[in-house]
C-alpha cells in the first residue's frame, strides 16, 4: 500500500471552531427572511396573479379579435404584423419585471 502524505484532503467536521459555526440566518442585524409558513402571499402576489391573467388571458383574446380591430391598429400606428409582435411582447416584459419585484422582499 502507498503511504499517506500530509498534503491529502481529509474532511473533519468536528474540527471547526465555534466562530465558524455561526447561525446562517444571523446577517449582521438584518431582518431574517421569512421561511415556510411565515411567508404570506400578500399584495405582491395578487399583483403578479393579475399580470398573469393579463398576459395569458386578455392579450391572447386581443390577438384573436385583432383582424376585426384593423381600424384601431392603424390609429395607434401599428400594422397587422407589428401588432402580433408588440401585443405579446409588452406583457412579457412587464411580467418579467413584476416577477422580480414580487419575489424580492423588503
N, CA, C and O atoms as a GROMACS GRO file, in nm:
protein
  424
    1UNK      N    1   0.083  -0.118   0.000
    1UNK     CA    2   0.000   0.000   0.000
    1UNK      C    3   0.088   0.125   0.000
    1UNK      O    4   0.199   0.125   0.053
    2UNK      N    5   0.035   0.227  -0.059
    2UNK     CA    6   0.108   0.353  -0.063
    2UNK      C    7   0.090   0.426   0.070
    2UNK      O    8  -0.013   0.416   0.135
    3UNK      N    9   0.192   0.498   0.107
    3UNK     CA   10   0.185   0.575   0.232
    3UNK      C   11   0.103   0.701   0.210
    3UNK      O   12   0.106   0.761   0.102
    4UNK      N   13   0.030   0.741   0.314
    4UNK     CA   14  -0.048   0.865   0.306
    4UNK      C   15   0.044   0.982   0.335
    4UNK      O   16   0.122   0.980   0.430
    5UNK      N   17   0.033   1.084   0.254
    5UNK     CA   18   0.114   1.203   0.278
    5UNK      C   19   0.031   1.309   0.348
    5UNK      O   20  -0.091   1.297   0.357
    6UNK      N   21   0.096   1.411   0.398
    6UNK     CA   22   0.027   1.516   0.474
    6UNK      C   23  -0.048   1.614   0.384
    6UNK      O   24  -0.126   1.695   0.434
    7UNK      N   25  -0.028   1.608   0.254
    7UNK     CA   26  -0.093   1.705   0.166
    7UNK      C   27  -0.225   1.654   0.109
    7UNK      O   28  -0.279   1.717   0.018
    8UNK      N   29  -0.280   1.545   0.159
    8UNK     CA   30  -0.410   1.497   0.112
    8UNK      C   31  -0.521   1.562   0.193
    8UNK      O   32  -0.502   1.598   0.309
    9UNK      N   33  -0.636   1.575   0.131
    9UNK     CA   34  -0.751   1.638   0.196
    9UNK      C   35  -0.823   1.535   0.282
    9UNK      O   36  -0.850   1.423   0.239
   10UNK      N   37  -0.855   1.576   0.404
   10UNK     CA   38  -0.934   1.494   0.495
   10UNK      C   39  -1.045   1.580   0.552
   10UNK      O   40  -1.022   1.690   0.601
   11UNK      N   41  -1.165   1.528   0.545
   11UNK     CA   42  -1.280   1.601   0.598
   11UNK      C   43  -1.296   1.567   0.746
   11UNK      O   44  -1.313   1.451   0.782
   12UNK      N   45  -1.289   1.669   0.829
   12UNK     CA   46  -1.307   1.651   0.973
   12UNK      C   47  -1.411   1.752   1.021
   12UNK      O   48  -1.376   1.862   1.063
   13UNK      N   49  -1.539   1.714   1.015
   13UNK     CA   50  -1.645   1.808   1.052
   13UNK      C   51  -1.638   1.858   1.196
   13UNK      O   52  -1.679   1.971   1.223
   14UNK      N   53  -1.587   1.780   1.286
   14UNK     CA   54  -1.580   1.822   1.426
   14UNK      C   55  -1.467   1.918   1.453
   14UNK      O   56  -1.454   1.968   1.565
   15UNK      N   57  -1.383   1.946   1.354
   15UNK     CA   58  -1.267   2.030   1.376
   15UNK      C   59  -1.295   2.179   1.357
   15UNK      O   60  -1.202   2.259   1.368
   16UNK      N   61  -1.418   2.219   1.328
   16UNK     CA   62  -1.450   2.361   1.307
   16UNK      C   63  -1.448   2.437   1.438
   16UNK      O   64  -1.485   2.383   1.543
   17UNK      N   65  -1.407   2.560   1.432
   17UNK     CA   66  -1.411   2.647   1.551
   17UNK      C   67  -1.553   2.693   1.576
   17UNK      O   68  -1.638   2.682   1.488
   18UNK      N   69  -1.581   2.743   1.695
   18UNK     CA   70  -1.715   2.795   1.727
   18UNK      C   71  -1.748   2.918   1.644
   18UNK      O   72  -1.864   2.940   1.610
   19UNK      N   73  -1.649   2.998   1.611
   19UNK     CA   74  -1.672   3.118   1.531
   19UNK      C   75  -1.723   3.084   1.392
   19UNK      O   76  -1.803   3.158   1.335
   20UNK      N   77  -1.677   2.975   1.336
   20UNK     CA   78  -1.716   2.936   1.202
   20UNK      C   79  -1.852   2.869   1.197
   20UNK      O   80  -1.909   2.856   1.088
   21UNK      N   81  -1.906   2.826   1.309
   21UNK     CA   82  -2.035   2.758   1.312
   21UNK      C   83  -2.146   2.855   1.354
   21UNK      O   84  -2.240   2.815   1.423
   22UNK      N   85  -2.135   2.978   1.313
   22UNK     CA   86  -2.238   3.077   1.346
   22UNK      C   87  -2.368   3.047   1.272
   22UNK      O   88  -2.368   2.976   1.172
   23UNK      N   89  -2.476   3.101   1.323
   23UNK     CA   90  -2.608   3.080   1.263
   23UNK      C   91  -2.612   3.146   1.125
   23UNK      O   92  -2.582   3.265   1.114
   24UNK      N   93  -2.649   3.074   1.020
   24UNK     CA   94  -2.652   3.135   0.886
   24UNK      C   95  -2.760   3.241   0.871
   24UNK      O   96  -2.750   3.326   0.783
   25UNK      N   97  -2.863   3.238   0.957
   25UNK     CA   98  -2.968   3.340   0.949
   25UNK      C   99  -2.926   3.472   1.012
   25UNK      O  100  -2.992   3.574   0.991
   26UNK      N  101  -2.818   3.474   1.089
   26UNK     CA  102  -2.771   3.597   1.151
   26UNK      C  103  -2.688   3.673   1.049
   26UNK      O  104  -2.576   3.634   1.017
   27UNK      N  105  -2.744   3.782   0.998
   27UNK     CA  106  -2.677   3.859   0.893
   27UNK      C  107  -2.647   4.000   0.940
   27UNK      O  108  -2.690   4.096   0.877
   28UNK      N  109  -2.575   4.012   1.045
   28UNK     CA  110  -2.528   4.140   1.096
   28UNK      C  111  -2.641   4.239   1.118
   28UNK      O  112  -2.635   4.353   1.071
   29UNK      N  113  -2.744   4.198   1.188
   29UNK     CA  114  -2.853   4.287   1.224
   29UNK      C  115  -2.964   4.296   1.122
   29UNK      O  116  -3.063   4.365   1.147
   30UNK      N  117  -2.953   4.229   1.008
   30UNK     CA  118  -3.061   4.232   0.910
   30UNK      C  119  -3.178   4.149   0.959
   30UNK      O  120  -3.161   4.054   1.036
   31UNK      N  121  -3.294   4.184   0.913
   31UNK     CA  122  -3.413   4.108   0.946
   31UNK      C  123  -3.408   3.973   0.877
   31UNK      O  124  -3.381   3.968   0.757
   32UNK      N  125  -3.433   3.863   0.947
   32UNK     CA  126  -3.429   3.733   0.878
   32UNK      C  127  -3.543   3.719   0.778
   32UNK      O  128  -3.653   3.770   0.800
   33UNK      N  129  -3.516   3.649   0.669
   33UNK     CA  130  -3.618   3.630   0.567
   33UNK      C  131  -3.719   3.527   0.616
   33UNK      O  132  -3.681   3.429   0.680
   34UNK      N  133  -3.846   3.547   0.586
   34UNK     CA  134  -3.947   3.451   0.630
   34UNK      C  135  -3.931   3.319   0.555
   34UNK      O  136  -3.900   3.316   0.436
   35UNK      N  137  -3.954   3.211   0.627
   35UNK     CA  138  -3.942   3.078   0.568
   35UNK      C  139  -4.067   2.999   0.600
   35UNK      O  140  -4.130   3.017   0.704
   36UNK      N  141  -4.103   2.910   0.507
   36UNK     CA  142  -4.213   2.818   0.529
   36UNK      C  143  -4.346   2.887   0.553
   36UNK      O  144  -4.393   2.963   0.468
   37UNK      N  145  -4.406   2.861   0.668
   37UNK     CA  146  -4.538   2.913   0.698
   37UNK      C  147  -4.537   3.064   0.725
   37UNK      O  148  -4.642   3.127   0.720
   38UNK      N  149  -4.421   3.121   0.752
   38UNK     CA  150  -4.413   3.265   0.780
   38UNK      C  151  -4.430   3.349   0.655
   38UNK      O  152  -4.461   3.468   0.665
   39UNK      N  153  -4.409   3.291   0.538
   39UNK     CA  154  -4.426   3.367   0.414
   39UNK      C  155  -4.573   3.379   0.383
   39UNK      O  156  -4.649   3.283   0.397
   40UNK      N  157  -4.614   3.496   0.342
   40UNK     CA  158  -4.754   3.516   0.305
   40UNK      C  159  -4.762   3.562   0.160
   40UNK      O  160  -4.665   3.615   0.105
   41UNK      N  161  -4.877   3.542   0.101
   41UNK     CA  162  -4.897   3.574  -0.040
   41UNK      C  163  -4.897   3.725  -0.058
   41UNK      O  164  -4.821   3.776  -0.140
   42UNK      N  165  -4.978   3.797   0.015
   42UNK     CA  166  -4.978   3.942   0.018
   42UNK      C  167  -5.017   4.010  -0.111
   42UNK      O  168  -5.059   3.946  -0.208
   43UNK      N  169  -5.003   4.141  -0.111
   43UNK     CA  170  -5.042   4.223  -0.225
   43UNK      C  171  -4.952   4.199  -0.346
   43UNK      O  172  -4.998   4.204  -0.460
   44UNK      N  173  -4.824   4.174  -0.321
   44UNK     CA  174  -4.732   4.149  -0.432
   44UNK      C  175  -4.774   4.026  -0.511
   44UNK      O  176  -4.767   4.026  -0.634
   45UNK      N  177  -4.818   3.925  -0.442
   45UNK     CA  178  -4.864   3.803  -0.509
   45UNK      C  179  -4.987   3.827  -0.593
   45UNK      O  180  -4.999   3.775  -0.703
   46UNK      N  181  -5.081   3.908  -0.540
   46UNK     CA  182  -5.204   3.934  -0.615
   46UNK      C  183  -5.178   4.021  -0.736
   46UNK      O  184  -5.245   4.005  -0.838
   47UNK      N  185  -5.083   4.112  -0.728
   47UNK     CA  186  -5.046   4.192  -0.845
   47UNK      C  187  -4.986   4.100  -0.951
   47UNK      O  188  -5.012   4.116  -1.070
   48UNK      N  189  -4.905   4.005  -0.908
   48UNK     CA  190  -4.846   3.910  -1.001
   48UNK      C  191  -4.953   3.822  -1.066
   48UNK      O  192  -4.945   3.793  -1.185
   49UNK      N  193  -5.052   3.778  -0.989
   49UNK     CA  194  -5.162   3.699  -1.044
   49UNK      C  195  -5.242   3.780  -1.146
   49UNK      O  196  -5.280   3.727  -1.250
   50UNK      N  197  -5.266   3.907  -1.117
   50UNK     CA  198  -5.336   3.994  -1.212
   50UNK      C  199  -5.260   4.009  -1.342
   50UNK      O  200  -5.320   4.010  -1.450
   51UNK      N  201  -5.129   4.022  -1.332
   51UNK     CA  202  -5.048   4.035  -1.454
   51UNK      C  203  -5.044   3.904  -1.531
   51UNK      O  204  -5.042   3.905  -1.655
   52UNK      N  205  -5.044   3.792  -1.461
   52UNK     CA  206  -5.053   3.663  -1.529
   52UNK      C  207  -5.185   3.649  -1.605
   52UNK      O  208  -5.187   3.599  -1.717
   53UNK      N  209  -5.294   3.695  -1.543
   53UNK     CA  210  -5.424   3.692  -1.610
   53UNK      C  211  -5.422   3.779  -1.736
   53UNK      O  212  -5.476   3.741  -1.839
   54UNK      N  213  -5.360   3.895  -1.725
   54UNK     CA  214  -5.350   3.984  -1.840
   54UNK      C  215  -5.265   3.920  -1.951
   54UNK      O  216  -5.304   3.921  -2.068
   55UNK      N  217  -5.150   3.863  -1.912
   55UNK     CA  218  -5.058   3.808  -2.012
   55UNK      C  219  -5.111   3.682  -2.077
   55UNK      O  220  -5.089   3.660  -2.196
   56UNK      N  221  -5.182   3.597  -2.000
   56UNK     CA  222  -5.226   3.470  -2.055
   56UNK      C  223  -5.376   3.464  -2.085
   56UNK      O  224  -5.424   3.364  -2.139
   57UNK      N  225  -5.448   3.568  -2.052
   57UNK     CA  226  -5.592   3.569  -2.078
   57UNK      C  227  -5.636   3.680  -2.170
   57UNK      O  228  -5.696   3.655  -2.275
   58UNK      N  229  -5.606   3.802  -2.132
   58UNK     CA  230  -5.654   3.918  -2.207
   58UNK      C  231  -5.579   3.936  -2.340
   58UNK      O  232  -5.642   3.956  -2.444
   59UNK      N  233  -5.450   3.928  -2.337
   59UNK     CA  234  -5.370   3.951  -2.458
   59UNK      C  235  -5.398   3.845  -2.566
   59UNK      O  236  -5.414   3.882  -2.682
   60UNK      N  237  -5.404   3.715  -2.532
   60UNK     CA  238  -5.439   3.619  -2.638
   60UNK      C  239  -5.578   3.643  -2.698
   60UNK      O  240  -5.598   3.624  -2.818
   61UNK      N  241  -5.675   3.685  -2.615
   61UNK     CA  242  -5.807   3.716  -2.669
   61UNK      C  243  -5.802   3.840  -2.758
   61UNK      O  244  -5.873   3.849  -2.858
   62UNK      N  245  -5.717   3.935  -2.722
   62UNK     CA  246  -5.700   4.054  -2.806
   62UNK      C  247  -5.642   4.015  -2.941
   62UNK      O  248  -5.684   4.066  -3.045
   63UNK      N  249  -5.545   3.925  -2.940
   63UNK     CA  250  -5.486   3.880  -3.067
   63UNK      C  251  -5.589   3.803  -3.150
   63UNK      O  252  -5.588   3.810  -3.272
   64UNK      N  253  -5.677   3.729  -3.083
   64UNK     CA  254  -5.780   3.654  -3.154
   64UNK      C  255  -5.875   3.748  -3.229
   64UNK      O  256  -5.916   3.719  -3.341
   65UNK      N  257  -5.910   3.861  -3.167
   65UNK     CA  258  -6.001   3.957  -3.229
   65UNK      C  259  -5.928   4.066  -3.308
   65UNK      O  260  -5.990   4.164  -3.349
   66UNK      N  261  -5.801   4.050  -3.329
   66UNK     CA  262  -5.720   4.150  -3.398
   66UNK      C  263  -5.765   4.179  -3.541
   66UNK      O  264  -5.764   4.295  -3.581
   67UNK      N  265  -5.803   4.079  -3.620
   67UNK     CA  266  -5.845   4.111  -3.758
   67UNK      C  267  -5.966   4.204  -3.763
   67UNK      O  268  -5.980   4.282  -3.857
   68UNK      N  269  -6.051   4.197  -3.663
   68UNK     CA  270  -6.170   4.284  -3.662
   68UNK      C  271  -6.138   4.426  -3.616
   68UNK      O  272  -6.217   4.517  -3.637
   69UNK      N  273  -6.022   4.444  -3.553
   69UNK     CA  274  -5.984   4.575  -3.500
   69UNK      C  275  -5.878   4.642  -3.586
   69UNK      O  276  -5.792   4.714  -3.534
   70UNK      N  277  -5.882   4.620  -3.714
   70UNK     CA  278  -5.782   4.676  -3.804
   70UNK      C  279  -5.783   4.829  -3.802
   70UNK      O  280  -5.678   4.891  -3.813
   71UNK      N  281  -5.898   4.889  -3.789
   71UNK     CA  282  -5.906   5.035  -3.784
   71UNK      C  283  -5.841   5.092  -3.659
   71UNK      O  284  -5.776   5.197  -3.665
   72UNK      N  285  -5.857   5.024  -3.547
   72UNK     CA  286  -5.794   5.067  -3.422
   72UNK      C  287  -5.642   5.059  -3.432
   72UNK      O  288  -5.571   5.146  -3.382
   73UNK      N  289  -5.594   4.956  -3.495
   73UNK     CA  290  -5.449   4.939  -3.509
   73UNK      C  291  -5.387   5.050  -3.591
   73UNK      O  292  -5.279   5.100  -3.558
   74UNK      N  293  -5.454   5.089  -3.698
   74UNK     CA  294  -5.399   5.197  -3.782
   74UNK      C  295  -5.399   5.330  -3.709
   74UNK      O  296  -5.312   5.413  -3.735
   75UNK      N  297  -5.494   5.354  -3.619
   75UNK     CA  298  -5.493   5.479  -3.543
   75UNK      C  299  -5.379   5.482  -3.442
   75UNK      O  300  -5.328   5.589  -3.411
   76UNK      N  301  -5.339   5.367  -3.392
   76UNK     CA  302  -5.226   5.360  -3.298
   76UNK      C  303  -5.093   5.368  -3.374
   76UNK      O  304  -4.991   5.405  -3.316
   77UNK      N  305  -5.095   5.335  -3.501
   77UNK     CA  306  -4.973   5.337  -3.580
   77UNK      C  307  -4.911   5.199  -3.595
   77UNK      O  308  -4.794   5.187  -3.633
   78UNK      N  309  -4.987   5.097  -3.565
   78UNK     CA  310  -4.936   4.960  -3.579
   78UNK      C  311  -4.997   4.894  -3.701
   78UNK      O  312  -5.115   4.909  -3.730
   79UNK      N  313  -4.914   4.821  -3.771
   79UNK     CA  314  -4.966   4.737  -3.878
   79UNK      C  315  -5.012   4.604  -3.820
   79UNK      O  316  -4.995   4.578  -3.701
   80UNK      N  317  -5.071   4.522  -3.903
   80UNK     CA  318  -5.122   4.393  -3.859
   80UNK      C  319  -5.008   4.305  -3.806
   80UNK      O  320  -5.022   4.241  -3.702
   81UNK      N  321  -4.897   4.302  -3.878
   81UNK     CA  322  -4.781   4.221  -3.837
   81UNK      C  323  -4.717   4.278  -3.711
   81UNK      O  324  -4.675   4.201  -3.624
   82UNK      N  325  -4.708   4.409  -3.699
   82UNK     CA  326  -4.650   4.472  -3.581
   82UNK      C  327  -4.729   4.442  -3.456
   82UNK      O  328  -4.672   4.423  -3.348
   83UNK      N  329  -4.860   4.436  -3.469
   83UNK     CA  330  -4.946   4.409  -3.354
   83UNK      C  331  -4.922   4.269  -3.300
   83UNK      O  332  -4.928   4.248  -3.178
   84UNK      N  333  -4.894   4.173  -3.387
   84UNK     CA  334  -4.865   4.037  -3.342
   84UNK      C  335  -4.733   4.030  -3.265
   84UNK      O  336  -4.714   3.940  -3.184
   85UNK      N  337  -4.644   4.122  -3.290
   85UNK     CA  338  -4.517   4.125  -3.218
   85UNK      C  339  -4.526   4.206  -3.089
   85UNK      O  340  -4.474   4.163  -2.986
   86UNK      N  341  -4.591   4.320  -3.094
   86UNK     CA  342  -4.593   4.411  -2.980
   86UNK      C  343  -4.688   4.365  -2.871
   86UNK      O  344  -4.655   4.374  -2.752
   87UNK      N  345  -4.805   4.316  -2.907
   87UNK     CA  346  -4.903   4.278  -2.805
   87UNK      C  347  -4.852   4.172  -2.708
   87UNK      O  348  -4.873   4.188  -2.588
   88UNK      N  349  -4.787   4.066  -2.751
   88UNK     CA  350  -4.733   3.971  -2.652
   88UNK      C  351  -4.604   4.019  -2.586
   88UNK      O  352  -4.573   3.977  -2.474
   89UNK      N  353  -4.529   4.106  -2.654
   89UNK     CA  354  -4.400   4.149  -2.602
   89UNK      C  355  -4.416   4.237  -2.478
   89UNK      O  356  -4.343   4.218  -2.380
   90UNK      N  357  -4.506   4.331  -2.480
   90UNK     CA  358  -4.522   4.423  -2.367
   90UNK      C  359  -4.562   4.351  -2.238
   90UNK      O  360  -4.499   4.376  -2.135
   91UNK      N  361  -4.661   4.265  -2.238
   91UNK     CA  362  -4.691   4.193  -2.113
   91UNK      C  363  -4.578   4.100  -2.070
   91UNK      O  364  -4.560   4.078  -1.950
   92UNK      N  365  -4.503   4.044  -2.164
   92UNK     CA  366  -4.391   3.957  -2.127
   92UNK      C  367  -4.283   4.036  -2.053
   92UNK      O  368  -4.230   3.989  -1.953
   93UNK      N  369  -4.251   4.154  -2.102
   93UNK     CA  370  -4.152   4.237  -2.034
   93UNK      C  371  -4.203   4.281  -1.896
   93UNK      O  372  -4.129   4.277  -1.798
   94UNK      N  373  -4.329   4.323  -1.890
   94UNK     CA  374  -4.386   4.363  -1.762
   94UNK      C  375  -4.393   4.246  -1.664
   94UNK      O  376  -4.368   4.263  -1.544
   95UNK      N  377  -4.426   4.129  -1.714
   95UNK     CA  378  -4.435   4.011  -1.628
   95UNK      C  379  -4.298   3.974  -1.572
   95UNK      O  380  -4.288   3.937  -1.455
   96UNK      N  381  -4.195   3.985  -1.652
   96UNK     CA  382  -4.059   3.958  -1.602
   96UNK      C  383  -4.017   4.055  -1.495
   96UNK      O  384  -3.965   4.014  -1.391
   97UNK      N  385  -4.039   4.184  -1.517
   97UNK     CA  386  -4.003   4.285  -1.417
   97UNK      C  387  -4.088   4.270  -1.291
   97UNK      O  388  -4.038   4.286  -1.180
   98UNK      N  389  -4.214   4.241  -1.309
   98UNK     CA  390  -4.304   4.224  -1.194
   98UNK      C  391  -4.270   4.100  -1.114
   98UNK      O  392  -4.283   4.101  -0.991
   99UNK      N  393  -4.226   3.994  -1.178
   99UNK     CA  394  -4.188   3.873  -1.107
   99UNK      C  395  -4.066   3.898  -1.018
   99UNK      O  396  -4.059   3.847  -0.906
  100UNK      N  397  -3.971   3.975  -1.068
  100UNK     CA  398  -3.855   4.011  -0.986
  100UNK      C  399  -3.899   4.096  -0.868
  100UNK      O  400  -3.856   4.073  -0.755
  101UNK      N  401  -3.985   4.192  -0.892
  101UNK     CA  402  -4.035   4.279  -0.785
  101UNK      C  403  -4.114   4.200  -0.680
  101UNK      O  404  -4.102   4.225  -0.560
  102UNK      N  405  -4.195   4.104  -0.726
  102UNK     CA  406  -4.279   4.029  -0.634
  102UNK      C  407  -4.201   3.931  -0.549
  102UNK      O  408  -4.243   3.898  -0.438
  103UNK      N  409  -4.088   3.883  -0.599
  103UNK     CA  410  -4.012   3.784  -0.522
  103UNK      C  411  -3.906   3.844  -0.433
  103UNK      O  412  -3.853   3.775  -0.346
  104UNK      N  413  -3.872   3.970  -0.451
  104UNK     CA  414  -3.777   4.034  -0.360
  104UNK      C  415  -3.853   4.090  -0.243
  104UNK      O  416  -3.952   4.162  -0.260
  105UNK      N  417  -3.809   4.058  -0.126
  105UNK     CA  418  -3.877   4.103  -0.004
  105UNK      C  419  -3.803   4.224   0.054
  105UNK      O  420  -3.680   4.229   0.053
  106UNK      N  421  -3.879   4.319   0.104
  106UNK     CA  422  -3.812   4.436   0.165
  106UNK      C  423  -3.742   4.402   0.293
  106UNK      O  424  -3.681   4.489   0.355
   0.00000   0.00000   0.00000
